[in-house]
């Protein structure tokens, strides 16, 4: 029996898109970036696709590697929505 596909959280998708955008602006490939951060490349891909609810410590590592503030990784608050299920 197949497990039901878990619906992605739109805020995690937007966060992942912002991380991907910033990574590309800093001229990192996903593979080289994951290596620099110390995160598995497949996990990093999941973050950028909004499939992972990334821990704060990993966000800090990503921000330090990109040389940006953690808050810069988040999309503007008006683009986020409060969902009944987190």
URRAWO-V684525 format. One record per residue. N is the residue number from 1. RES is the residue in three letters. PHI is phi in radians with two decimals (* if undefined). OMEGA is omega as a letter, one per 20 degrees, with the letter a starting at -180 (999 if undefined). D_FIRST is the distance of its C-alpha to the first C-alpha in Angstrom with 1 decimal. Layout:
N;RES;PHI;OMEGA;D_FIRST + N;RES;PHI;OMEGA;D_FIRST
//
This chain:
1;UNK;*;a;0.0 + 2;UNK;-1.38;r;3.8 + 3;UNK;-1.33;r;6.6 + 4;UNK;-1.12;r;9.3 + 5;UNK;-1.26;r;12.3 + 6;UNK;-1.33;r;15.1 + 7;UNK;-1.23;r;18.3 + 8;UNK;-1.27;r;21.2 + 9;UNK;-1.38;a;24.3 + 10;UNK;-1.07;r;27.2 + 11;UNK;-1.21;r;29.6 + 12;UNK;-1.18;r;27.7 + 13;UNK;-1.10;a;27.7 + 14;UNK;-1.14;r;31.4 + 15;UNK;-1.08;r;32.1 + 16;UNK;-1.06;r;30.4 + 17;UNK;-1.10;r;32.4 + 18;UNK;-1.17;r;35.6 + 19;UNK;-1.11;r;35.0 + 20;UNK;-1.05;a;34.4 + 21;UNK;-1.04;a;37.5 + 22;UNK;-1.16;r;39.6 + 23;UNK;-1.03;a;38.4 + 24;UNK;-1.18;r;39.4 + 25;UNK;-1.09;r;42.8 + 26;UNK;-1.60;r;43.4 + 27;UNK;1.07;r;42.8 + 28;UNK;-1.74;r;39.9 + 29;UNK;-1.33;r;37.2 + 30;UNK;-1.09;a;33.8 + 31;UNK;-1.15;a;34.0 + 32;UNK;-1.18;r;37.5 + 33;UNK;-1.15;r;36.9 + 34;UNK;-1.00;r;33.9 + 35;UNK;-1.08;a;36.2 + 36;UNK;-1.10;a;39.1 + 37;UNK;-1.30;a;37.0 + 38;UNK;1.54;r;35.4 + 39;UNK;-2.07;r;31.8 + 40;UNK;-1.02;a;29.3 + 41;UNK;-1.02;a;29.3 + 42;UNK;-1.19;r;25.5 + 43;UNK;-1.14;r;25.7 + 44;UNK;-1.06;r;28.7 + 45;UNK;-1.06;r;26.9 + 46;UNK;-1.10;r;24.1 + 47;UNK;-1.11;a;27.0 + 48;UNK;-1.18;r;28.7 + 49;UNK;-1.56;a;25.7 + 50;UNK;1.36;a;25.2 + 51;UNK;-1.64;a;21.9 + 52;UNK;-2.11;r;23.7 + 53;UNK;-1.61;a;25.6 + 54;UNK;-1.20;r;28.5 + 55;UNK;-1.29;a;30.7 + 56;UNK;-1.00;a;34.3 + 57;UNK;-1.10;r;35.6 + 58;UNK;-1.23;r;33.7 + 59;UNK;-1.09;r;35.2 + 60;UNK;-1.11;r;38.6 + 61;UNK;-1.09;r;38.2 + 62;UNK;-1.11;a;37.2 + 63;UNK;-1.08;r;40.2 + 64;UNK;-1.11;r;42.6 + 65;UNK;-1.15;r;41.6 + 66;UNK;-1.43;a;42.1 + 67;UNK;1.03;r;45.3 + 68;UNK;-2.29;r;44.4 + 69;UNK;-1.30;r;44.1 + 70;UNK;-0.95;a;40.6 + 71;UNK;-1.07;r;41.2 + 72;UNK;-1.19;r;41.8 + 73;UNK;-1.40;a;38.1 + 74;UNK;-1.60;r;37.2 + 75;UNK;-1.20;r;37.6 + 76;UNK;-0.95;a;40.2 + 77;UNK;-1.00;a;39.3 + 78;UNK;-1.20;r;39.9 + 79;UNK;-1.57;r;37.0 + 80;UNK;-1.68;r;34.6 + 81;UNK;-2.33;r;33.2 + 82;UNK;-1.46;a;32.3 + 83;UNK;-1.83;a;28.8 + 84;UNK;-1.17;r;27.9 + 85;UNK;-1.98;r;24.9 + 86;UNK;-1.76;999;25.6
//
